[in-house]
């Protein structure tokens, strides 16, 4: 099978590897589409230390079921089903203790991060059956690759305690910020603003019907004043010293900032902006299995918004070039998908 191997930091290459064997309790998925995540870009450059040379990455995927382990027939799944998968894998012993908070298991592994297993920048991937989720009937298979980033967004919004009545600012209009907007709109949040420096991403988000502020044009808090003033909740999808300072400055007294972006491993904070203003700062990482399933339903219910988030679909042979472009900050507005199978729509 074809795999995209991180041969060295800054270079991805196609390599032929055997199709992985399927054990009892596992599913072999024929990959259709895999999205390029920001964490994949950081892994590609070596920036975050969470990927290894020789690794096959990829965790935002969709495809069809090719096979089950010998003698196995997981409930609710059949050969040929269009599916996605939750990349957060727990050992069997942890599945009861960490139900609805699987991301807290200290023994979890993450497909696409764990270098010990081939992930889904490949023709095939093996996944525990419990992690496989059938796509809704009629849902475009490519939209299945958007479920994982949507689950990240949904979990962050839930961590921030958003109920639908709050005014929300999203800092960072990349793929995660865009997914946050999709979820907020689906939840009926009426007042959403986004801060985004990229003109292409601002245009995409404006097409989704939300006001977008260019933070490079001046003080973000001042600019937000022209959009109703400080907000109840900020979702920081950047994760830097500067973005967190903006988030705190743009939040009402007693408001909440949720940090989901991981732009910098270490940041500086104005502690008084948290303590004296009684703001809440919460972190968000991955999602629970329930979040993931809810995100799949949400994407299925919002096909037009989901389609708007896909900016480019490429062949595996072009992946290294796309990774380089993204790492260099090229203005690709939305999600880039690597297509491991051709469809009538994306064969062009």
N, C-alpha and C positions, 0 to 999 in steps of 0.2 A: 504494500500500500504506500501511497505518497504521504510523507510527513514533512512538516516544516520544522527544522532543527535549528536551535540557537547555537551555531557553530562557534561563534565568539561574540562578545558584546559588540553590537553594531552590525552584525551580519547574520542573516537568516538564510538557510539553504534547503532546497528540496532533497530529500533522501528517501530511498526505498527501504521499508522495514516490513517484517512479517506482520500479518494481521494478528492482533493479540488473541490468545485463547480465552474462552468464556467458561468460567467456573459456575458451579451451582449457586443460584442467588444473584447472578449477574446477567446483564443484557449487553449484546453487541449492537451498537448503533452505527448505521451508515450515515456519516456526517453529511449534511447538506450545506449549512452555513455556520460559520464561526465569526463572531465579532471581535474586532481588535479593541481591547480594553486599555484604559490609561495605565493600569498596572502592568499590562503586557509591554507597553512602550517603555516604562521604567525598567522592566526586566531586560528588554532588548538593549537598552543603553547601559545596564549595570547600575543604574542610579539607586535602586532601592534594596539591593542585596537579597531579594526574595525570588530570584530565578538563578538557575545554574547553567553553565556552559554544557552543551550536549542535550539540553532539555527540549522536549516537545511541549509547548505551552498551549493555551486555549481553554476557555471555560464558559464562553457565552455562545451556546450552540443549539442547533436544531438538526433533526434528521429523521430517519425512519429505522424501525427495529428490524435488524437483520437476523438475529438468532438469540436464543436463550441457552443457558447452561443445560447440559445433557439431562433429560428427564424433567426439566423445569417448565412451568407454565404460570408465571406470575399473574395474580388476580388483576383483571382489568386491562391487561396488555396483550397484544397479539402481533405476530409477525406482520410487518408492513405498516404498522401504526406510525403516524407522524408524532414525534415527541421532542421534548427538550429534557434537560436533566439539571438537577440541583448539584452543583459541584462540591458542596460541603458534605463530607463523608464521615460518619461516626462508626466506631466499632460497635458491634452488636450489644456489648455490655453497657454502653452509654445511652442507648436509644430511649429507654424509659426514664432514666434520671434527668435527661436533658430535653425532654419533649417540650416543644414550643420555644426552646432556647438552645437549639443544637449548636449554634455558633459559640456557645460558652464551654463546650467540652474541651478539656485540655488535651485530649487524645484525638481530636478531629484532624483530618487532612483535607486539603482542598485540591480538587482536580485542576490542573493548570498551574498550581503553585508547587505541589509536591513533585520533586524531580524524580522520584522513584517510579512514576507511572507515566506512560504516554497519555497525553491529553488530546484535545480536540482540534488542533491545527493538523488534522490528519484525515484520511479517508474513513477511518473507523476509530471508535473509542469504546472501551468497556467500562460500564458503570454499574454499581449495585442496583438491583431492580427497585429497591425502595426509594431510590433517588430519581427514578425516571417518571416523567409526567406526560401523559398523553395530551396532545394539543386538541383544542376544541374543534369540532367539525367545521370545515370551511375556513379555518384560520390559515392564512398564508404561511407556508413553512418558514420563510425567511423571517417572519415576525416572531417565531419561536426563539430566534437568537437575541431578541430584545427582552426576553423575560428576565434573564439574570440581572442586567442593569436596572430594570424596573423594580425588581425585588430589593436591590440596594436602596433605591429611592424610597420605596414604600416603607422599608424598615426605618430609614432615617426620619421620615415624616411621623411615623408612629413613636419613635424615640423622642421626638420633639413635642409630642402630645397634641398634635394638630387635630382639631375636631371638625373644622370646616368654617368656623366663624372668625378665625384669626386673619389678620393681615400678614402676609408672608413675603419675605425677600429671599431670593435665591442668589447667592454669590457664586458665579461661575456658570457659564452657559454651555459647557461642553456636554458630552453624551450623558453624564450622570445628572447634571443640572437640567438638561432637557427632559430626562426621565422624571425628575422631580416635578417639573411643570406638568407633564402628562398626568402624573398621579394626582397632583393638587387639583387640576381641572376635573379629573374624574370623580374626586371626592366633593366637588362642588365649592371649593374655595374661591370666593369671588374676587378678592383683591390680592393679586400676585404681581410682584415686580422681579426683574432679573438684572443683575449687574454682570456685564460681559464686555471684555476688551476687543474681541474679534468682530470685525464688521460682518463676516459671513455668518457667524453664529447669531449675531444680533438680528440679522435678516431672517434666519430660520425661526427664531423665537417670536419675532414680530408676526410672522406668518401663522404662528400658533395662537395669536391674539393676546399676547401679554406685552405690557410696556417694558422696554429694555433701556437701561442706563449704561452709557459708556464711562467707566470709572476713570479712564485716562483723560477725560475732558475736564476733570476738577474733583472737588471734594464730594465723595459719594453721599455722605450724610446730608450735605447741603442740597445735592441734586435730588435726593429722596424727598426732601421737603416740598418739592414741586409735584410729588406723587402721593401726597397725603401725610408725609412726616414719618417718624420712627414707627417700626412695625412690631408686632407681637412676637414673631418668630423669624429667625434667620436660619436658613440651611446653607452652611458653608461647604460648597462642593469644590473648593480650591485647596484649603488646608495649608495656609502659610501665615507667617507673622502679620503680613499686611492685610490678608483677607480676614483674619480673626479680629484685628483692630477695627476694620470697617464694620464687621458684624456686630461687635459690641457697641460701636458708636451709633449704629442704625437701629438699635433695639430699645424699646420702651423700658422704663424702670420695671423690674420684675419680669422682664421678657426672657425668652429662651433662645439660645444659639445651639444648633446641632452641627457638630464637626463630622462630616463624612468624607471630605477630600483629604488626600494624603500627599499634598505637594511638597511638604518639608517634614523630615523626621523629627526636628526639634523647632519649637517656636517660642517667641517671647510674648508674654501677656501683661497687660495693665491690670494688676490684681484688683485695684480699686474699682475698675469698671465692672467687676464681678461682685465684689463684696459689698461696697457701699450702695450700689444700684440694685442689689439683690437679684442679679441676673443668674440664670441657670445655664451652665455649659455642659452639654452631654456629648458623648462620643457615639458613633454608629459604625459598625463593621459587619459586612455581609448581611445575614438575615436568618430567620427561622424557616423551617419547612413550611409552616403555615403562611408566612410572608411570601414565600416563593410560589406556592399554589395560588394565593390571592393575586399575585402579580400576573400570573399566567392568565387568569380570568380577566383581569383588567386590560391587558394587552389585546386579548381576543375581542373585548367589548368596544375597543377604540381603534379600529383598523386605520382610519384616516390619519389620526394623530401618530400612530405607530409608523405608518408609511413615511410620514414627513421626517422622521428621525433618521432614515437611512439615506446617506448621501452618496455612497459609492459601493458597488459590488465588483470585486476583482477576482481573478483566477489565482490559484496558489503560486503560479510562476511569477506573479507581480507583487507578491507579499513583501519581499525584502525592500523593494522600492517604496511601497506604501508605509512600511514601518519607518524607513528613513525619513520620508516626507513628514510623517506625524511627529517623529522625534525632533525634527528641525523646526517645528511650529508652523508648518504649512496650513493655510486657512481652509481646511476641510471642515465644513460646518457641522456635520453630524456623524453618525456611525458608519464605519467602513466594515463591510462584511467580506470575508473570504469564502467564495463559493467552491465547495468540493464536488458539487454536482450541478449540471446545467438545468435551467428551467427555461420555458418559452419566454418568460418575461425578461430574464437576465442573460440570455444567450448573446445579446448584442455586445 
